[in-house]
């Protein structure tokens, strides 16, 4: 059995057959750096060292990938599922991105993926801005 090469190490010979999964979080969500994503292939957990790219050799066939990020609240951030086929001699490139809003689902599939949860974040900050403006007007009227 061939084991995945550590991130950043050169690989010699033909490219491996299987998947190459890149995991990412948004830079301003720096608390995600304290945890590592959980990756499950056909229901079995794959050991992940942290954020970045991993290569998993697989035999040809159909596979189901499930990824989420363990967190404080909620306990599972950005769950995402993807079903894919591995063909002989091919490496399937996949990308997982955590959401911007912790209650949204994550993005998983062929790169490039986008960060989900932009609408709830925009609504949250718009409501927050509106509350601050109304509070300032009310305080100004009372003065």
C-alpha positions in Angstrom: 0.0 0.0 0.0 1.3 3.5 -0.9 1.0 6.1 1.8 0.3 9.8 1.1 3.3 12.0 0.9 3.6 14.8 3.5 2.4 18.2 2.3 5.0 19.9 0.3 7.2 16.9 -0.4 8.0 16.1 -4.1 6.5 12.9 -5.5 8.4 10.7 -7.9 7.0 8.5 -10.5 3.5 8.6 -12.0 0.9 10.6 -10.1 -1.0 8.6 -7.5 -4.5 7.3 -8.2 -7.1 8.5 -5.7 -8.0 11.9 -4.3 -6.1 15.1 -3.4 -8.2 17.1 -0.9 -7.3 20.7 0.0 -9.0 22.1 3.2 -9.2 25.8 3.8 -10.8 28.3 6.2 -11.3 32.1 5.7 -8.3 34.0 7.1 -10.5 36.2 9.4 -11.9 33.0 10.9 -8.6 32.5 12.7 -10.1 30.4 15.5 -10.4 27.5 13.0 -6.6 27.3 13.2 -7.0 25.8 16.7 -8.9 22.8 15.3 -8.4 20.5 12.3 -11.1 19.3 9.9 -12.6 15.8 10.2 -12.6 13.8 7.0 -14.6 10.6 6.4 -14.4 8.4 3.3 -17.2 5.9 3.0 -17.9 6.4 6.7 -14.3 5.8 7.9 -12.3 8.6 9.3 -9.1 9.6 7.5 -6.2 11.0 9.6 -5.6 14.6 8.8 -2.6 16.5 10.2 -4.3 19.9 9.9 -5.4 22.4 7.2 -3.9 22.0 3.7 -3.6 19.4 1.1 -3.6 15.6 1.6 -3.3 12.9 -1.0 -5.2 9.6 -0.4 -4.5 6.7 -2.7 -7.6 4.8 -3.7 -8.6 1.9 -6.0 -10.9 2.8 -8.9 -14.5 3.0 -7.9 -17.2 5.3 -6.4 -16.6 7.0 -3.0 -18.5 9.2 -0.6 -16.6 12.0 1.2 -17.9 13.8 4.3 -16.1 16.7 5.8 -16.8 19.0 8.8 -14.9 21.2 11.2 -15.3 20.4 15.0 -15.8 23.6 16.9 -17.1 25.0 20.2 -20.6 26.0 19.2 -22.0 24.4 17.1 -20.0 21.3 17.5 -19.9 20.6 13.8 -19.3 23.6 11.5 -19.7 23.4 7.8 -20.7 19.8 7.1 -20.4 19.0 3.4 -20.8 15.8 1.4 -19.6 14.8 -2.1 -19.8 11.6 -4.1 -17.1 11.0 -6.8 -15.6 8.4 -9.0 -11.9 7.4 -9.2 -10.8 6.2 -12.6 -7.7 4.1 -13.2 -4.6 6.3 -13.2 -6.4 9.5 -12.3 -6.1 11.8 -9.2 -9.4 13.6 -8.3 -8.7 17.1 -7.0 -11.2 18.2 -4.4 -11.5 21.3 -2.2 -13.3 21.9 1.1 -13.9 25.4 2.5 -15.5 26.2 5.8 -18.4 28.7 5.8 -18.2 32.3 6.8 -21.3 31.9 9.0 -20.9 28.9 11.4 -24.4 27.7 10.9 -24.1 27.4 7.1 -22.9 24.3 5.3 -19.4 24.0 3.9 -18.3 23.8 0.3 -16.9 20.6 -1.0 -16.2 19.6 -4.6 -13.8 20.3 -7.5 -11.8 23.5 -7.1 -12.3 26.4 -6.9 -15.0 26.4 -4.2 -16.5 29.5 -2.6 -17.1 30.4 1.0 -20.7 29.9 1.9 -22.6 32.0 4.4 -22.0 35.4 2.9 -25.8 36.3 2.9 -26.3 35.6 6.7 -23.1 37.6 7.5 -24.3 40.5 5.4 -27.8 40.4 7.0 -26.3 40.2 10.5 -24.0 43.3 10.0 -26.8 45.2 8.3 -29.1 44.6 11.3 -26.3 45.5 13.6 -25.7 48.7 11.7 -29.4 49.6 11.8 -29.6 49.0 15.6 -26.6 51.2 16.2 -28.0 54.0 14.0 -31.5 53.8 15.7 -29.8 53.8 19.1 -27.8 56.9 18.2 -30.9 58.7 16.9 -32.9 57.8 20.1 -30.0 59.0 22.3 -29.7 62.2 20.3 -33.5 62.9 20.6 -33.4 62.4 24.4 -30.5 64.8 24.8 
